[in-house]
Amino acid sequence: MENKENIALVVGATGITGSNLAQELISQGWMTYGLSRNPNENIVGLHSLKADLLDEKSLITALENISPTHIYFTTWMRNETEDENIRVNSALIRNLLNALAPKKSVKHVALVTGLKHYLGPFEAYAKSGTLPETPVREEHPRLPLPNFYYAQEDEVYKASERDGFTWSVHRPHTVIGHAVGNLMNMGTTLAVYASICKETGRKFIWPGSSQQWNGISDVTDARILAKQMVWASTTESAKNQAFNIANGDIFRWKWLWKRLADWFGIEAEGFKDDIKPLEKELENDRQTWQEIASKYHLKEEQLNRLSSAWHTDLDLGRPLEVMTDMTNSRKLGFTAYQNTEDSFIDLFKKLREEKIIP
């Protein structure tokens, strides 16, 4: 049944978070628009809009005939420095909200950031040795460091005061889910790596730190993130707050790594003496992947379009245990739960069905 009162605009609808969110909104009957530079026509029921968030004129043109009530901002642009990240990523939000301001239709803006809100950039905690207390909680103060997440939040707060809408901020840990071509996708990266190991007879070697291997961790399924975003944007008591979001279970990678390897039928190797970055492990595998893709008639033969080893290395190489506290949204009634092993296996099955991995 269509929900005609709520009109959603998902910004970054082709990404792992945005595409799963669009599907959740559509399943709940929302009129759902997806905004991106390269629209995704693969989601049934999604109305795609093409625009460049850095080009205000293209935004005004793309949004001319729609008046969204709920904005879900799920995208960012990677730059060489954090100062440049701040400049560009704050502009993405500012331009969009400025373009929509004259319509006076927006009731709520939901922003996705992440745990770098608490950790800062990798370089900061790796060098300084000042590590946040875990589990991280929403009440933890901002770090005295440049951080584009803070700049994005500030743009939302400023526009909220000007235009009178409510807001929510969502801070997932590593997001696991289906979205091919997304350069922030650990799940697909590990699936591709495991497939290469199976084909070549190599071991599935843990690429990260001893702290991540032995410590407690959690992750965020893109589907549970989507559920929390819709919940927060439609629940009065959840307005104007930030929320951590993770699956609801905890695990140690030394347990999960072998289980992922077992699913592929390969041999796992855990942490030994030092970090073995996945980016280095895969650097000579472009040709190998092309051969695998050809042999099994896979859809994508370019390894760099499926794997983001650099980002997986950042996550798994952290010199600290990282996990999140979910009390804030639990107390307000958000009780969704997702088993983490199932998050990975569901993704692997989908990638296999879609002929992304053999």
C-alpha positions as CSV (number, residue, x, y, z in Angstrom):
1,M,0.0,0.0,0.0
2,E,1.5,3.3,-1.0
3,N,2.2,5.9,1.7
4,K,1.3,9.1,-0.1
5,E,2.1,11.4,2.9
6,N,5.8,10.5,3.0
7,I,8.0,11.3,0.0
8,A,11.6,10.1,0.4
9,L,14.7,11.3,-1.3
10,V,17.6,8.9,-0.9
11,V,20.9,10.8,-1.7
12,G,23.5,8.2,-2.9
13,A,20.9,5.6,-3.9
14,T,23.5,3.5,-5.8
15,G,25.7,2.9,-2.8
16,I,25.5,0.0,-0.3
17,T,23.6,2.1,2.3
18,G,21.4,4.0,-0.1
19,S,20.3,1.1,-2.3
20,N,19.3,-1.0,0.8
21,L,17.5,2.0,2.3
22,A,15.6,2.6,-1.0
23,Q,14.4,-1.0,-1.0
24,E,13.3,-0.7,2.6
25,L,11.3,2.5,2.0
26,I,9.7,1.0,-1.1
27,S,8.7,-2.1,0.8
28,Q,7.0,0.1,3.4
29,G,5.0,1.8,0.6
30,W,6.9,5.1,0.4
31,M,7.1,7.2,-2.8
32,T,10.9,6.9,-3.1
33,Y,13.3,9.0,-5.3
34,G,17.0,8.2,-5.6
35,L,19.5,10.9,-6.4
36,S,23.0,10.1,-7.8
37,R,25.5,11.0,-10.4
38,N,25.0,7.7,-12.2
39,P,21.4,6.5,-11.4
40,N,20.6,2.9,-10.6
41,E,17.8,1.5,-12.7
42,N,18.0,-1.9,-10.9
43,I,15.7,-1.2,-8.0
44,V,12.0,-1.8,-8.8
45,G,9.9,1.1,-7.7
46,L,12.7,3.6,-7.3
47,H,12.4,6.9,-9.2
48,S,15.9,7.8,-10.3
49,L,17.2,11.4,-10.5
50,K,20.5,12.3,-12.0
51,A,22.4,15.3,-10.5
52,D,25.9,16.4,-9.3
53,L,25.7,17.5,-5.6
54,L,28.6,19.9,-6.3
55,D,26.6,21.6,-9.0
56,E,23.8,23.6,-7.5
57,K,22.1,24.3,-10.9
58,S,22.0,20.6,-11.7
59,L,20.4,20.0,-8.3
60,I,17.7,22.6,-8.8
61,T,16.9,21.2,-12.2
62,A,16.7,17.6,-11.0
63,L,14.5,18.4,-8.0
64,E,12.3,20.9,-9.9
65,N,9.2,18.7,-9.9
66,I,9.5,16.9,-6.5
67,S,8.9,18.1,-3.0
68,P,10.4,15.4,-0.6
69,T,9.3,15.2,3.0
70,H,12.2,13.0,4.2
71,I,15.9,13.3,3.1
72,Y,18.2,10.4,3.6
73,F,21.9,11.4,3.0
74,T,24.0,8.3,2.5
75,T,26.9,9.5,0.3
76,W,30.3,11.1,0.6
77,M,33.4,11.8,-1.6
78,R,36.9,10.6,-0.7
79,N,39.6,13.3,-1.0
80,E,43.4,13.5,-0.5
81,T,43.3,15.4,2.8
82,E,40.8,15.8,5.7
83,D,40.6,19.5,5.0
84,E,39.5,18.7,1.5
85,N,37.1,16.1,2.8
86,I,35.6,18.8,5.0
87,R,35.3,21.3,2.2
88,V,33.8,19.0,-0.3
89,N,31.5,16.8,1.9
90,S,30.0,19.8,3.7
91,A,29.2,21.4,0.4
92,L,27.3,18.2,-0.8
93,I,24.9,18.6,2.1
94,R,24.7,22.4,2.0
95,N,24.0,22.5,-1.7
96,L,21.2,19.9,-1.5
97,L,19.5,21.5,1.5
98,N,19.8,25.0,0.0
99,A,18.2,23.7,-3.3
100,L,15.3,22.3,-1.3
101,A,14.8,25.1,1.2
102,P,12.4,27.2,-1.0
103,K,10.0,24.3,-1.3
104,K,9.5,24.2,2.5
105,S,8.5,20.5,2.2
106,V,11.3,18.8,4.2
107,K,10.2,17.4,7.6
108,H,13.2,15.3,8.5
109,V,16.8,14.8,7.4
110,A,18.7,11.6,8.3
111,L,22.5,11.6,7.9
112,V,24.8,8.5,7.8
113,T,28.3,9.0,9.1
114,G,30.2,6.3,11.0
115,L,32.6,5.3,13.9
116,K,35.3,7.7,12.8
117,H,33.1,10.2,14.7
118,Y,34.7,8.6,17.8
119,L,38.0,7.3,16.5
120,G,39.1,10.1,14.2
121,P,41.2,9.3,11.1
122,F,43.4,6.2,11.3
123,E,46.5,8.2,11.4
124,A,45.4,10.0,14.5
125,Y,44.9,7.1,16.9
126,A,47.6,5.0,15.2
127,K,50.2,7.6,16.0
128,S,49.0,9.2,19.2
129,G,48.0,6.0,20.9
130,T,45.0,7.8,22.5
131,L,42.2,5.3,22.0
132,P,38.6,5.8,22.8
133,E,36.9,3.8,25.5
134,T,34.8,1.0,24.1
135,P,32.0,0.4,23.5
136,V,31.6,3.8,21.9
137,R,28.6,5.8,23.0
138,E,26.7,8.7,21.4
139,E,27.5,10.9,24.4
140,H,31.2,10.8,23.7
141,P,32.5,14.3,22.9
142,R,33.8,15.3,19.5
143,L,37.6,14.8,19.2
144,P,39.8,18.0,18.8
145,L,40.7,16.9,15.3
146,P,39.5,17.9,11.8
147,N,36.7,15.5,10.8
148,F,34.3,15.8,7.8
149,Y,31.6,14.0,9.8
150,Y,31.4,16.9,12.2
151,A,31.2,19.4,9.3
152,Q,28.4,17.4,7.7
153,E,26.5,17.3,11.0
154,D,26.9,21.1,11.4
155,E,25.4,21.7,8.0
156,V,22.4,19.6,8.9
157,Y,22.0,21.4,12.3
158,K,22.3,24.9,10.6
159,A,19.7,24.1,7.9
160,S,17.4,22.5,10.5
161,E,17.4,25.8,12.5
162,R,16.7,27.8,9.3
163,D,14.1,25.5,7.8
164,G,12.4,23.9,10.8
165,F,12.9,20.2,10.0
166,T,14.0,17.5,12.5
167,W,17.1,15.4,12.0
168,S,18.8,12.1,13.0
169,V,22.4,11.0,12.6
170,H,23.3,7.3,12.2
171,R,26.7,6.0,13.0
172,P,27.2,2.4,11.7
173,H,30.3,0.3,12.2
174,T,31.6,-1.5,9.0
175,V,28.5,-1.8,6.7
176,I,27.9,-5.3,5.2
177,G,25.5,-5.7,2.3
178,H,24.9,-5.9,-1.4
179,A,25.9,-3.0,-3.7
180,V,28.3,-3.9,-6.5
181,G,30.8,-1.2,-7.4
182,N,30.7,0.4,-4.0
183,L,34.2,1.2,-2.8
184,M,33.4,0.9,0.9
185,N,32.3,-2.7,0.8
186,M,34.2,-5.1,3.0
187,G,31.8,-8.0,2.4
188,T,32.3,-8.0,-1.4
189,T,36.0,-7.5,-1.0
190,L,36.3,-10.5,1.3
191,A,34.1,-12.6,-1.1
192,V,36.4,-11.7,-4.0
193,Y,39.5,-12.5,-2.0
194,A,38.1,-15.8,-0.8
195,S,37.2,-16.7,-4.4
196,I,40.7,-16.0,-5.6
197,C,42.1,-18.1,-2.7
198,K,39.8,-21.0,-3.7
199,E,40.8,-20.8,-7.4
200,T,44.6,-20.5,-6.7
201,G,44.8,-22.8,-3.7
202,R,46.1,-20.0,-1.5
203,K,45.3,-19.6,2.2
204,F,42.7,-17.1,3.3
205,I,45.1,-14.9,5.3
206,W,43.9,-12.5,8.0
207,P,45.0,-9.1,6.8
208,G,44.5,-7.1,10.0
209,S,45.9,-6.4,13.5
210,S,46.2,-8.7,16.5
211,Q,43.9,-6.3,18.4
212,Q,41.1,-6.8,15.8
213,W,41.8,-10.5,15.6
214,N,41.5,-11.1,19.3
215,G,39.2,-8.3,20.4
216,I,35.5,-8.0,20.4
217,S,33.9,-6.4,17.4
218,D,30.5,-5.8,15.7
219,V,29.4,-4.8,12.2
220,T,26.3,-3.2,10.7
221,D,24.1,-5.0,8.1
222,A,22.9,-2.4,5.5
223,R,19.4,-3.8,6.0
224,I,19.3,-3.0,9.7
225,L,20.8,0.4,9.1
226,A,17.9,1.1,6.7
227,K,15.4,0.0,9.3
228,Q,16.9,2.3,11.9
229,M,16.9,5.3,9.5
230,V,13.2,4.8,8.7
231,W,12.3,4.3,12.3
232,A,14.2,7.4,13.5
233,S,12.6,9.6,10.8
234,T,9.1,8.5,11.8
235,T,9.3,8.2,15.6
236,E,8.7,11.4,17.5
237,S,10.9,10.5,20.5
238,A,13.8,9.7,18.2
239,K,14.0,13.1,16.5
240,N,17.0,15.4,16.8
241,Q,19.3,12.6,18.1
242,A,22.4,10.6,17.0
243,F,22.3,6.8,17.1
244,N,24.9,4.1,16.9
245,I,23.7,1.2,14.8
246,A,25.1,-2.3,14.7
247,N,23.6,-5.8,14.2
248,G,23.1,-6.4,17.9
249,D,25.5,-9.3,18.4
250,I,29.2,-9.2,19.1
251,F,32.0,-11.6,17.8
252,R,35.7,-12.0,17.6
253,W,37.3,-12.1,14.1
254,K,39.4,-15.1,15.1
255,W,36.0,-17.0,15.4
256,L,34.3,-15.5,12.3
257,W,37.3,-15.6,9.9
258,K,37.3,-19.5,9.9
259,R,33.6,-19.7,9.4
260,L,33.8,-17.4,6.4
261,A,36.6,-19.6,5.0
262,D,34.6,-22.7,5.6
263,W,31.7,-21.4,3.6
264,F,34.1,-21.1,0.6
265,G,35.8,-24.4,1.3
266,I,39.3,-22.8,1.8
267,E,41.9,-22.8,4.6
268,A,42.0,-19.9,7.0
269,E,45.2,-18.4,8.5
270,G,44.9,-16.2,11.5
271,F,47.1,-13.4,12.9
272,K,50.8,-14.5,13.2
273,D,53.5,-12.0,13.6
274,D,52.4,-8.8,11.9
275,I,49.7,-7.2,9.7
276,K,49.5,-8.5,6.2
277,P,47.6,-5.9,4.2
278,L,45.0,-7.2,1.8
279,E,45.9,-4.4,-0.6
280,K,49.4,-5.9,-1.0
281,E,48.0,-9.5,-1.1
282,L,45.7,-8.6,-4.1
283,E,48.0,-6.1,-5.9
284,N,49.0,-8.7,-8.5
285,D,45.7,-10.4,-8.9
286,R,44.0,-8.3,-11.6
287,Q,44.9,-10.8,-14.3
288,T,43.9,-13.7,-12.0
289,W,40.5,-12.2,-11.5
290,Q,40.0,-11.7,-15.3
291,E,40.8,-15.3,-15.8
292,I,38.3,-16.4,-13.1
293,A,35.7,-14.1,-14.5
294,S,36.2,-15.5,-18.0
295,K,36.2,-19.1,-16.8
296,Y,32.9,-18.8,-14.8
297,H,31.2,-16.2,-17.0
298,L,31.1,-13.6,-14.3
299,K,29.6,-10.1,-14.8
300,E,32.6,-8.1,-13.7
301,E,36.2,-8.9,-14.7
302,Q,37.7,-5.7,-13.3
303,L,39.0,-6.5,-9.8
304,N,39.1,-2.8,-8.8
305,R,35.4,-2.4,-9.4
306,L,34.6,-5.1,-6.9
307,S,37.3,-4.9,-4.3
308,S,38.3,-2.0,-2.0
309,A,41.2,-3.6,-0.2
310,W,42.5,-0.3,1.1
311,H,39.3,0.3,3.1
312,T,39.1,-3.2,4.4
313,D,42.7,-2.8,5.6
314,L,41.8,0.4,7.4
315,D,39.0,-1.4,9.2
316,L,40.8,-4.6,10.1
317,G,44.1,-3.0,10.8
318,R,43.0,-0.8,13.6
319,P,45.2,-1.1,16.7
320,L,42.2,-1.4,19.0
321,E,39.1,-3.3,19.8
322,V,36.1,-1.5,18.4
323,M,32.4,-2.1,19.3
324,T,29.4,0.1,19.7
325,D,26.7,0.7,22.4
326,M,23.1,0.5,21.2
327,T,21.4,1.6,24.4
328,N,20.1,4.9,23.0
329,S,17.9,3.6,20.3
330,R,17.0,0.4,22.3
331,K,15.5,2.5,25.1
332,L,13.4,4.4,22.5
333,G,11.9,1.1,21.1
334,F,14.3,0.2,18.2
335,T,14.8,-3.6,18.8
336,A,15.7,-4.9,15.3
337,Y,18.5,-7.6,15.4
338,Q,20.6,-9.2,12.7
339,N,22.9,-12.2,13.1
340,T,26.4,-11.2,11.7
341,E,27.4,-14.5,10.3
342,D,24.1,-14.5,8.3
343,S,24.9,-10.9,7.1
344,F,28.1,-12.2,5.4
345,I,26.5,-15.5,4.1
346,D,23.4,-13.8,2.8
347,L,25.7,-11.4,0.8
348,F,27.9,-14.2,-0.5
349,K,24.9,-16.2,-1.7
350,K,23.5,-13.1,-3.5
351,L,26.9,-12.4,-5.1
352,R,27.0,-16.0,-6.3
353,E,23.4,-15.9,-7.6
354,E,24.2,-12.7,-9.5
355,K,27.3,-14.2,-11.1
356,I,29.6,-11.7,-9.3
357,I,31.7,-14.5,-7.7
358,P,31.9,-18.1,-8.9
